[in-house]
Amino acid sequence: MTALDSSILLALLVAGEAPVSGDRLAKELGVSRVAIWSRLERLRAAGFTFAASTRKGYRLKSVPRALHPALLDAHLRRLKVTAPVDWLASVDSTNSEAERRLAAGAETPFAVLAQTQTAGRGRLGRRWHSATAGNLYLSLAFRPFIAPERLKPFTLWMGLALCAHLEAACGVKLGLKWPNDLLAADGRKVAGMLTEARLDVDNVRELVFGVGLNIAGAAKDFPPELRAAAGSLELATGTRLDPNRVAAETIAALFEAWESFSEGRWREEFKSRWARYDTLTGKSVRVGLRGDPVAGVVDGIDDEGSLILRTGGRRRQVIAAGEVTLRHP
Ligand code: BTN
């Protein structure tokens, strides 16, 4: 990616349907018209199409389906995201990459995302399938210096913020399956979250929030064993989305969600968002992690985001972490 590519795309995005002349682009960006023309040719080769008229100028007609660093950067600039966001063509895992960068002393906050992951990680040691098909594999990194117990509702809050954002931005109502899955109305998993932290006894030193969001994945992009369970925003909405726009807007929303979490403003909306997006209350479930799985009926969450389970009679159990399976799906 070059800054010039991103600046040209930003100017065209901001102009929308109005054409922008090569002359104006050259003047505003301080380069020659030939330089603009040759950048546009390179962008064309990368899958962009421009409507060009000799008198009026250029208009952005269509964009690539894959995440493209210059287009993503242009959207992030349009949205005024100031934290560094690094695009990688391929990496083992964006969470591992963020952890390596934290260990090397990178300033926070920052984000790293990849077009594909060779060892994408899910919860409980699972793999996260990371096809190159216009999905988002993203990690945000922070050094929060907060007490570890304050972190308890963090993943849940980020998931609720993501549901609220995607409903507003893409018109899709996803549900949150405690604690880390975002599901479409048909139950297919559209996103998963993986939070990892380095803790001291009284401080969270480093925090990595990873999210895999299937934006443009079609059923055929998932391996056969995942086809019944995996979904994407495009499958859920039945519309074609621009992965770069969705990715940039999601990154902006997640940085905002982090800010409201670290400043303590999240509590204002936590309960109402839970009421809107929760998929489990009233359901008969089994929750397992270590030891014997616990069966019961979900009775909501407590103030810290732990799951409350009615386990028979008046007995109730509060569960801070676990894997939920529906008993009568
Ligand atoms: C889950 O549902 O089990 C969590 C999946 C989290 C996947 C994301 S993709 C980006 C980030 N990097 C990883 O290796 N994992 C997370």
Residues whose N, C-alpha, C, O or C-beta is under 5 A from the ligand:
A	BS01	BTN	S93 T94 N95 A119 G120 R121 G122 R123 W128 Y137 L138 N180 G192 M193 L194 G210 V211 G212
